[in-house]
Amino acid sequence: MAEKEDVLIKTVDILAKKTDTLEERTKKIEREIKFHWRIIDVFLFLNCIVLVEYHIIPLIIAWIPLCQ
């Protein structure tokens, strides 16, 4: 009987350790997702700057003589 209890205690301990590692894994994955979203945000911001520089500013410059 004591052997079965020891086995149960060991399995409960192992399962508890696995859930801790699962929580740690989810936290790590969340951090990685946040990091990748930050990188995507930086590239989107740079793309907006390029869009303004090459498309919107020439349109404004072309419309200035038309407004006068």
C-alpha positions as CSV (number, residue, x, y, z in Angstrom):
1,M,0.0,0.0,0.0
2,A,2.8,2.4,0.8
3,E,4.4,1.7,-2.5
4,K,1.3,2.8,-4.3
5,E,1.1,6.0,-2.3
6,D,4.7,6.7,-3.0
7,V,4.1,6.2,-6.8
8,L,1.0,8.5,-6.6
9,I,3.0,11.2,-4.8
10,K,5.8,10.9,-7.3
11,T,3.4,11.2,-10.2
12,V,1.7,14.2,-8.6
13,D,5.1,15.9,-8.2
14,I,6.0,15.2,-11.8
15,L,2.7,16.6,-13.0
16,A,3.1,19.7,-10.8
17,K,6.6,20.2,-12.3
18,K,5.2,19.8,-15.8
19,T,2.5,22.4,-15.3
20,D,5.2,24.8,-14.0
21,T,7.1,24.3,-17.2
22,L,4.0,24.8,-19.2
23,E,3.4,28.1,-17.5
24,E,7.0,29.1,-18.2
25,R,6.7,28.0,-21.8
26,T,3.5,30.1,-22.3
27,K,5.2,33.1,-20.8
28,K,8.2,32.6,-23.1
29,I,5.9,32.3,-26.1
30,E,4.0,35.4,-25.1
31,R,7.3,37.4,-24.8
32,E,8.4,36.1,-28.2
33,I,5.1,37.2,-29.8
34,K,5.3,40.6,-28.2
35,F,8.9,41.0,-29.5
36,H,7.9,40.0,-33.1
37,W,4.9,42.4,-33.0
38,R,7.3,45.2,-32.0
39,I,9.5,44.3,-35.0
40,I,6.5,44.4,-37.3
41,D,5.4,47.7,-35.8
42,V,8.9,49.2,-36.6
43,F,8.8,48.0,-40.2
44,L,5.2,49.3,-40.6
45,F,6.4,52.7,-39.3
46,L,9.3,52.8,-41.7
47,N,7.0,51.8,-44.5
48,C,4.7,54.8,-43.6
49,I,7.7,57.1,-43.8
50,V,8.7,55.8,-47.2
51,L,5.1,56.1,-48.4
52,V,4.9,59.7,-47.3
53,E,8.3,60.5,-48.8
54,Y,7.8,59.0,-52.2
55,H,4.0,59.3,-52.8
56,I,2.3,61.9,-50.7
57,I,5.0,64.7,-50.7
58,P,5.2,64.7,-54.5
59,L,1.4,64.9,-54.8
60,I,1.4,67.9,-52.4
61,I,4.3,69.6,-54.4
62,A,2.4,69.0,-57.7
63,W,-0.8,70.5,-56.3
64,I,0.8,73.7,-54.9
65,P,1.0,75.4,-58.4
66,L,-2.6,74.4,-59.1
67,C,-3.9,76.1,-55.9
68,Q,-2.3,79.4,-56.8
